[in-house]
């Protein structure tokens, strides 16, 4: 086949134009594919928040519009692409995931999401204090009994004497005696905090006089009175008793006299003779 020499420049121009269009398309596709690595950040990458008002930081190459969703199903209306946007959570405490869809001018989409925990419940601070030494100036403070639903991030102690420190358990020495008010402030990971104050009374040992011991009282034994039995008087016989007594005595005398008379008047028998030997 023999090519027409007059059409050669036209063919070459067509080939050049096709190569140029192909290169342009390749560059465009690479720009669109750059959206495969979009990003979204909530509150500078925070994991927890105690506010329903959030700040989103967004990034997507060649994006011209974007929209958002809480469940990756129901989406907001399309809006102009921006690198920062405020966002409001509408429900209560819990774990939230925010989804974003970016589109370029050719309606090519790319997606990104980020999560955060909303917690508005403050912790419950529970302080404990006890003497750490016998000088009654050094005190041991303990906040380990404090609780929170997601976890405690910080414990702050204000000892009431101008000194402040942090830690779950701390030891503090007061420079002078006095009645102080100590305060424990507990903060959780979402930024919720709660405080409780309690007295820290440091005695002045120099002003406390040593008491003089009181001698024990001498206990004398109790003397009980000697019991003397009381003799009961012999009751005097009444008149009737005396009469009967005299009568009995008289009868007895009569009986005795009668017996004596009978014995005296009874005849006496003669004694039997004593036999003599032949």
C-alpha positions as CSV (number, residue, x, y, z in Angstrom):
1,X,0.0,0.0,0.0
2,X,1.4,3.3,-0.9
3,X,0.5,6.3,1.3
4,X,-0.5,9.6,-0.2
5,X,2.4,11.9,0.4
6,X,0.1,14.9,0.6
7,X,-1.8,13.4,3.6
8,X,1.4,12.5,5.6
9,X,1.4,15.8,7.6
10,X,-2.2,15.4,8.5
11,X,-1.6,11.9,9.9
12,X,1.4,13.0,11.9
13,X,-0.6,15.9,13.4
14,X,-3.4,13.5,14.3
15,X,-0.9,11.2,16.1
16,X,0.6,14.1,18.0
17,X,-2.8,15.3,19.1
18,X,-3.8,11.8,20.3
19,X,-0.6,11.5,22.3
20,X,-1.1,14.9,23.8
21,X,-4.7,14.1,24.8
22,X,-3.6,10.8,26.4
23,X,-0.9,12.5,28.5
24,X,-3.4,15.1,29.6
25,X,-5.9,12.4,30.6
26,X,-3.2,10.6,32.6
27,X,-2.3,13.8,34.5
28,X,-6.0,14.4,35.2
29,X,-6.6,10.8,36.4
30,X,-3.6,11.1,38.7
31,X,-5.0,14.2,40.2
32,X,-8.4,12.6,40.8
33,X,-6.7,9.5,42.3
34,X,-5.0,11.8,44.8
35,X,-8.4,12.0,46.6
36,X,-8.0,8.4,47.6
37,X,-6.1,9.7,50.7
38,X,-8.5,12.3,52.1
39,X,-8.6,13.0,55.9
40,X,-10.8,14.3,58.7
41,X,-9.7,15.2,62.2
42,X,-12.0,16.0,65.1
43,X,-10.9,18.6,67.7
44,X,-7.2,18.3,66.7
45,X,-7.3,14.5,67.1
46,X,-8.9,14.4,70.6
47,X,-10.3,11.0,71.6
48,X,-12.8,12.5,74.2
49,X,-14.8,15.7,74.5
50,X,-17.4,17.1,76.9
51,X,-18.9,19.5,74.4
52,X,-21.4,18.8,71.6
53,X,-19.7,21.5,69.5
54,X,-16.8,20.1,67.5
55,X,-14.2,21.5,65.1
56,X,-13.4,19.4,62.0
57,X,-10.2,19.7,60.1
58,X,-10.5,18.5,56.5
59,X,-8.2,17.7,53.6
60,X,-8.8,16.4,50.0
61,X,-7.0,17.3,46.8
62,X,-9.1,18.8,44.0
63,X,-12.3,18.5,46.1
64,X,-14.9,21.1,45.3
65,X,-17.7,20.0,47.5
66,X,-18.4,17.8,50.6
67,X,-21.1,16.4,52.7
68,X,-21.4,14.6,56.1
69,X,-23.1,11.8,57.9
70,X,-23.4,10.3,61.5
71,X,-24.2,6.8,60.3
72,X,-22.7,6.6,56.8
73,X,-26.3,6.3,55.5
74,X,-28.1,9.6,55.9
75,X,-26.1,12.4,54.5
76,X,-26.3,16.2,54.7
77,X,-26.6,18.4,51.7
78,X,-23.6,19.1,49.5
79,X,-21.6,22.2,50.5
80,X,-18.5,24.0,49.3
81,X,-15.3,22.3,50.2
82,X,-13.4,23.9,53.1
83,X,-10.5,22.8,55.2
84,X,-12.3,23.6,58.5
85,X,-15.9,23.3,59.7
86,X,-17.9,23.4,62.9
87,X,-20.0,20.4,63.7
88,X,-22.7,19.8,66.3
89,X,-23.6,16.5,67.9
90,X,-27.3,16.1,68.5
91,X,-27.6,13.1,70.8
92,X,-26.3,12.4,74.3
93,X,-23.1,10.9,75.7
94,X,-21.6,8.1,73.6
95,X,-19.2,7.2,70.9
96,X,-19.6,9.1,67.6
97,X,-18.1,8.5,64.1
98,X,-18.4,11.3,61.6
99,X,-18.2,10.4,57.9
100,X,-17.3,12.9,55.1
101,X,-17.6,12.5,51.3
102,X,-15.5,14.7,49.0
103,X,-16.2,15.2,45.3
104,X,-14.1,16.9,42.6
105,X,-15.5,18.8,39.6
106,X,-16.0,15.5,37.7
107,X,-18.1,14.1,40.6
108,X,-15.4,11.6,41.6
109,X,-15.9,10.8,45.3
110,X,-13.5,9.9,48.1
111,X,-14.4,9.2,51.8
112,X,-12.9,9.6,55.2
113,X,-14.1,9.3,58.8
114,X,-13.0,9.9,62.4
115,X,-14.4,9.0,65.9
116,X,-14.7,10.7,69.2
117,X,-16.4,10.0,72.6
118,X,-18.8,12.5,74.0
119,X,-18.8,12.5,77.8
120,X,-20.5,15.2,80.0
121,X,-20.5,13.2,83.3
122,X,-18.2,14.7,85.9
123,X,-16.0,12.4,88.1
124,X,-16.7,11.7,91.8
125,X,-13.7,13.0,93.9
126,X,-13.2,11.1,97.2
127,X,-10.2,12.3,99.3
128,X,-8.5,10.5,102.1
129,X,-6.0,12.0,104.5
130,X,-4.0,10.7,107.4
131,X,-0.9,11.6,109.5
132,X,2.3,10.6,107.9
133,X,4.6,11.3,110.9
134,X,4.5,11.8,114.6
135,X,5.2,15.5,114.3
136,X,1.6,16.1,113.1
137,X,2.8,18.3,110.3
138,X,3.3,15.8,107.5
139,X,0.1,14.5,105.9
140,X,-0.6,11.7,103.5
141,X,-3.3,12.4,100.9
142,X,-4.9,9.7,98.8
143,X,-7.5,10.1,96.0
144,X,-7.5,6.5,94.8
145,X,-11.1,6.1,95.9
146,X,-12.3,8.6,93.3
147,X,-14.3,7.3,90.3
148,X,-15.3,8.2,86.8
149,X,-17.2,6.5,84.0
150,X,-14.4,6.8,81.4
151,X,-11.3,7.2,83.6
152,X,-9.5,9.9,85.6
153,X,-6.8,11.9,83.8
154,X,-5.5,14.2,86.6
155,X,-5.7,14.7,90.4
156,X,-4.9,18.2,91.7
157,X,-4.3,18.9,95.4
158,X,-4.6,22.4,96.9
159,X,-3.3,22.2,100.4
160,X,-4.7,25.5,101.5
161,X,-1.3,27.0,102.5
162,X,-0.4,28.2,99.0
163,X,1.0,25.0,97.7
164,X,-0.5,22.9,94.9
165,X,0.6,19.6,93.4
166,X,-0.7,16.8,91.3
167,X,-0.9,13.0,91.8
168,X,-3.2,10.3,92.9
169,X,-1.3,10.0,96.2
170,X,0.9,12.7,97.6
171,X,2.7,13.7,100.9
172,X,2.7,17.3,102.1
173,X,4.4,18.9,105.1
174,X,2.8,22.1,106.5
175,X,5.3,24.7,107.6
176,X,3.2,26.0,110.5
177,X,0.3,24.9,112.7
178,X,-3.1,26.1,111.7
179,X,-6.6,25.2,110.4
180,X,-6.3,24.8,106.7
181,X,-8.8,23.9,104.0
182,X,-7.5,21.4,101.5
183,X,-9.2,20.8,98.1
184,X,-9.0,17.8,95.7
185,X,-9.9,18.4,92.1
186,X,-10.4,15.4,89.8
187,X,-10.5,15.8,86.0
188,X,-11.4,13.0,83.5
189,X,-10.2,12.4,79.9
190,X,-13.1,14.4,78.5
191,X,-12.2,17.5,80.5
192,X,-15.0,17.2,83.1
193,X,-13.8,18.1,86.6
194,X,-15.2,18.1,90.2
195,X,-13.8,19.3,93.5
196,X,-14.3,18.6,97.1
197,X,-12.8,20.5,100.1
198,X,-12.1,19.2,103.6
199,X,-10.4,20.6,106.8
200,X,-6.7,19.9,107.4
201,X,-6.1,21.1,111.0
202,X,-2.5,21.0,112.0
203,X,-2.0,21.3,115.8
204,X,0.6,23.4,117.6
205,X,2.4,20.9,119.7
206,X,4.3,23.6,121.6
207,X,1.0,25.1,122.9
208,X,-0.3,21.9,124.2
209,X,0.6,21.6,127.9
210,X,1.7,18.2,129.1
211,X,-1.1,17.2,131.5
212,X,-0.1,16.3,135.1
213,X,-1.2,12.9,135.9
214,X,-3.9,12.7,138.5
215,X,-3.1,10.3,141.3
216,X,-5.5,7.4,141.6
217,X,-7.8,7.8,144.6
218,X,-7.2,5.6,147.7
219,X,-10.1,3.3,148.1
220,X,-11.0,2.4,151.7
221,X,-12.8,-0.8,152.3
222,X,-16.4,-0.4,153.2
223,X,-17.1,-1.3,156.9
224,X,-20.3,-3.1,157.4
225,X,-22.1,-3.0,160.8
226,X,-21.9,-6.1,163.0
227,X,-25.3,-7.7,163.3
228,X,-26.4,-8.4,166.8
229,X,-29.3,-10.7,167.0
230,X,-32.2,-9.3,169.0
231,X,-33.5,-11.7,171.7
232,X,-37.2,-12.0,171.6
233,X,-38.8,-11.5,175.1
234,X,-40.5,-14.4,176.7
235,X,-44.1,-13.7,176.6
236,X,-45.8,-13.6,180.0
237,X,-48.4,-16.2,180.5
238,X,-51.9,-15.1,180.3
239,X,-54.4,-15.5,183.1
240,X,-55.9,-18.6,181.6
241,X,-52.6,-20.3,181.2
242,X,-51.7,-19.6,184.9
243,X,-54.9,-21.2,186.1
244,X,-54.3,-24.4,184.1
245,X,-50.7,-24.5,185.4
246,X,-51.9,-24.3,189.0
247,X,-54.5,-26.9,188.4
248,X,-52.0,-29.4,187.0
249,X,-49.6,-28.8,189.8
250,X,-52.4,-29.4,192.4
251,X,-53.5,-32.6,190.7
252,X,-49.9,-33.9,190.6
253,X,-49.5,-33.2,194.4
254,X,-52.7,-35.0,195.1
255,X,-51.6,-38.0,193.1
256,X,-48.3,-38.2,194.8
257,X,-49.8,-37.9,198.3
258,X,-52.4,-40.6,197.4
259,X,-49.6,-42.9,196.3
260,X,-47.7,-42.3,199.4
261,X,-50.8,-43.1,201.6
262,X,-51.6,-46.2,199.8
263,X,-48.1,-47.5,200.1
264,X,-48.0,-46.7,203.8
265,X,-51.4,-48.5,204.6
266,X,-50.7,-51.6,202.6
267,X,-50.2,-54.6,205.0
268,X,-46.8,-56.1,205.1
269,X,-46.4,-59.9,204.6
270,X,-44.2,-61.8,207.0
271,X,-41.0,-63.1,205.7
272,X,-40.7,-66.8,205.2
273,X,-38.6,-68.6,207.8
274,X,-35.2,-69.5,206.8
275,X,-34.7,-73.3,206.9
276,X,-32.1,-74.6,209.2
277,X,-29.7,-77.4,208.4
278,X,-30.7,-80.7,210.1
